[in-house]
Amino acid sequence: MRSKQKGAAEGISKGYRLRLETHRMVQKLKSKLNSSKDEVISRACSMLIEDFRQKKNKRNIK
């Protein structure tokens, strides 16, 4: 049985598989932002969620 790493969030797999083109995009962003892969993916997800919220709000306003 594997022991959990300190600070690791439960239920999040570190071994997720991404398409090769996605890995390349993450690598480019990682070097431009000077941050980790996890940080790049986290920021991208946050931006996507915010984009969905804005689009939902625009639909509700009309």
N, C-alpha and C positions, 0 to 999 in steps of 0.2 A: 504494500500500500504506500502510495506517495504521500509525503508530508506537504502541507500547504506552505507556500512562501509567505514570509512576513509581508503584510500590507496587500496581499493579493485579494481582489474582490471575489466573493463566492459566485459560482455559476458562470464565470467568464473564462472561456477557454483561450489559452495563449496560442494554441495550435490551429487557429482557424485558417482555412485555405482561401486564398484570393487568386483571381486570374493573374496571369503574368503581366498584362498591361496595367492592372491595378497596383501590383507590386512596384512597377516602374514609376507610376505616378506618385506613390507613397514615398519612394526613395528620393524623387526630385523635390517633393515638398519638404521632406525631412532635412535635406541639405539646405534648402532656401530658408527654412524656419529655424534651422539649427536646434532641432528637437528630436524626440524619440518617435518611433513608429506609432506607439500607443497615443502619444499626444496629437500626432497628425490625424489619425483615424478619429479620435475623440472630437477634435475641432471640426473635422469634416462632417461628422454626424450632427454636431450642434448647429452648424450652419444649415444643414439640410432640414433639421427640425424647425429652425427659425423661418426658413423659406416656405415650408408648408404652412406655418402659422400665418405668415403675411398673405399668402395666396388665399387662405381660408377667410381671413378678415376682409380682403378685397371682394370676394364673392358675396359675403354677408352684407357689405355696405351697399352694393348695387341694388 
